[in-house]
Amino acid sequence: MYIVGQTKGATGRPQYVARLVSPGNTGPVLGAGAEKERYTRLASAIAHELVASAFPVSHGGLGVALAKVAIAGRLGMDLTLLVPDSMRPDYFLFSESLSRFVVTVAPDHKRAFEQALGADAVLVGRTGGNRLRISGRVLLLDVGVDELEKAYKAPFGGY
C-alpha cells in the first residue's frame, strides 16, 4: 500500500476541523506543474499495469480515503504513517492536500512502480486481514472493516 503525493497541513474546512477550531485554516494549494507530473507518472504506471488499485484522497482527507478503500475491497490494512513532528497526527489523517492517491501494487510490481513514481510514492504498509490499523508514533486507529462499513452506511439507513 502506497500513498502517492505529499501530505501538507492543508486542512481547509472539513467537518472534522470545523468542529475543533475556528475558521481560517490553511486551504489546499495547487502546484499545477508538480501535480501534472504526478498524474502523468501515475497514469503511465496504470497503463503499464503496475497498479492494482488507485483511489484519490479528497473530501475528508487520507483517513477517509483509507477507510473507503478498506470498505470497497472488504480488506484490512496494516499501515505506518510517517507523520512529521510539525503536524498533529489527526491533521495528517484529515488534511485535504491536493493530488494524493492511495495505491495498491502487487508485490511483483513493487520495484517497477517505485521506479516509475520515485519519491512521490511512499510505502506505508500492506493489505490483508479484516482490520484497518493505522500507526504513527503511536497507534492512531484499529477498527474492523465491518465496523467501518456499518458506520459509513448508517446515515443511509444501511444501504
C-alpha positions as CSV (number, residue, x, y, z in Angstrom):
1,M,0.0,0.0,0.0
2,Y,1.4,3.4,-1.0
3,I,0.5,7.0,-0.5
4,V,1.3,9.0,-3.7
5,G,1.7,12.7,-3.2
6,Q,2.7,14.9,-0.3
7,T,0.5,15.5,2.8
8,K,0.6,19.1,3.9
9,G,-1.2,20.8,6.7
10,A,-4.0,22.0,4.4
11,T,-7.0,21.1,6.5
12,G,-9.2,23.6,4.7
13,R,-12.6,23.4,6.4
14,P,-13.6,19.8,6.6
15,Q,-16.2,18.9,9.1
16,Y,-13.6,17.4,11.4
17,V,-11.6,20.6,11.7
18,A,-14.6,22.9,11.7
19,R,-15.6,21.2,15.0
20,L,-12.2,21.7,16.6
21,V,-11.0,25.1,15.6
22,S,-12.3,28.4,14.3
23,P,-12.4,29.2,10.5
24,G,-9.3,30.5,8.9
25,N,-7.4,27.2,8.4
26,T,-5.0,26.8,5.6
27,G,-6.7,25.7,2.4
28,P,-5.2,23.3,-0.1
29,V,-2.9,24.9,-2.7
30,L,-2.5,23.5,-6.2
31,G,1.0,23.4,-7.6
32,A,-0.1,22.7,-11.2
33,G,3.4,21.7,-12.6
34,A,4.2,19.1,-9.9
35,E,0.6,17.8,-9.8
36,K,0.5,17.4,-13.6
37,E,3.8,15.4,-13.5
38,R,2.5,13.2,-10.7
39,Y,-0.7,12.5,-12.6
40,T,1.3,11.7,-15.8
41,R,3.6,9.3,-14.0
42,L,0.7,7.6,-12.2
43,A,-1.3,7.3,-15.4
44,S,1.8,5.7,-17.1
45,A,2.1,3.2,-14.2
46,I,-1.6,2.3,-14.6
47,A,-1.2,1.9,-18.3
48,H,1.8,-0.4,-17.8
49,E,-0.4,-2.5,-15.4
50,L,1.8,-1.8,-12.3
51,V,-1.2,-0.6,-10.2
52,A,-3.8,-2.9,-8.7
53,S,-5.9,0.0,-7.5
54,A,-5.8,3.7,-7.1
55,F,-8.1,5.9,-5.1
56,P,-8.0,9.7,-4.8
57,V,-7.6,11.4,-1.4
58,S,-10.2,14.2,-1.5
59,H,-13.0,15.3,0.8
60,G,-12.2,14.1,4.3
61,G,-8.5,13.5,3.7
62,L,-6.3,10.5,3.9
63,G,-8.1,8.8,6.8
64,V,-11.4,8.8,5.0
65,A,-9.8,7.6,1.7
66,L,-8.2,4.7,3.5
67,A,-11.5,3.7,5.2
68,K,-13.3,3.8,1.8
69,V,-10.6,1.7,0.2
70,A,-10.9,-0.9,3.0
71,I,-14.7,-0.9,2.7
72,A,-14.7,-1.2,-1.1
73,G,-12.1,-4.0,-1.1
74,R,-13.5,-5.6,2.1
75,L,-9.9,-6.0,3.1
76,G,-8.0,-4.7,6.0
77,M,-4.7,-2.8,6.1
78,D,-1.8,-2.5,8.4
79,L,-0.2,0.9,7.9
80,T,2.5,3.0,9.5
81,L,2.4,6.7,8.6
82,L,5.4,8.9,8.9
83,V,3.7,11.9,10.5
84,P,6.0,15.0,10.5
85,D,6.9,16.2,14.0
86,S,5.5,19.6,13.0
87,M,2.0,18.2,12.3
88,R,-0.7,16.8,14.6
89,P,-1.5,13.2,13.7
90,D,-5.2,14.0,13.3
91,Y,-4.4,16.8,10.9
92,F,-2.2,14.5,8.9
93,L,-5.1,12.0,8.6
94,F,-7.7,14.6,7.7
95,S,-5.6,17.0,5.6
96,E,-7.2,17.8,2.2
97,S,-3.9,18.4,0.4
98,L,-4.5,18.0,-3.3
99,S,-3.2,15.5,-5.8
100,R,-2.8,12.5,-3.5
101,F,-3.7,8.8,-4.0
102,V,-4.0,5.6,-2.1
103,V,-2.4,3.0,-4.3
104,T,-2.1,-0.8,-4.1
105,V,0.5,-2.7,-6.0
106,A,1.1,-6.4,-6.4
107,P,4.4,-7.5,-4.8
108,D,5.9,-8.4,-8.1
109,H,5.4,-4.9,-9.5
110,K,6.7,-3.1,-6.4
111,R,10.1,-2.2,-7.8
112,A,8.9,-1.1,-11.2
113,F,6.2,1.0,-9.5
114,E,8.6,2.7,-7.2
115,Q,10.9,3.5,-10.1
116,A,8.0,4.9,-12.1
117,L,6.8,7.2,-9.3
118,G,10.1,8.0,-7.5
119,A,9.9,9.8,-4.2
120,D,6.2,10.6,-4.8
121,A,5.3,7.1,-3.7
122,V,5.7,6.2,-0.1
123,L,5.2,2.6,1.0
124,V,3.1,2.7,4.1
125,G,2.1,-0.9,4.7
126,R,0.3,-3.9,3.4
127,T,-3.3,-5.0,2.8
128,G,-4.7,-8.1,4.4
129,G,-6.8,-9.2,7.3
130,N,-10.1,-7.7,8.4
131,R,-9.0,-4.6,10.3
132,L,-7.8,-1.1,9.4
133,R,-4.8,-0.5,11.6
134,I,-3.0,2.8,11.3
135,S,0.1,3.7,13.4
136,G,2.3,6.7,13.6
137,R,4.5,7.3,16.6
138,V,1.5,5.7,18.4
139,L,-1.5,3.6,17.4
140,L,-3.9,6.0,15.7
141,L,-6.7,3.7,14.7
142,D,-7.6,0.0,14.9
143,V,-11.1,-0.9,13.7
144,G,-12.7,-3.8,11.9
145,V,-13.6,-3.3,8.3
146,D,-17.2,-4.5,9.0
147,E,-17.5,-1.8,11.7
148,L,-16.2,0.8,9.3
149,E,-18.8,-0.2,6.7
150,K,-21.6,-0.2,9.2
151,A,-20.7,3.4,10.3
152,Y,-20.3,4.5,6.7
153,K,-23.7,3.2,5.7
154,A,-25.6,4.3,8.9
155,P,-26.6,7.7,7.6
156,F,-28.2,5.9,4.6
157,G,-30.3,3.5,6.6
158,G,-28.0,0.6,6.0
159,Y,-27.9,0.8,2.2
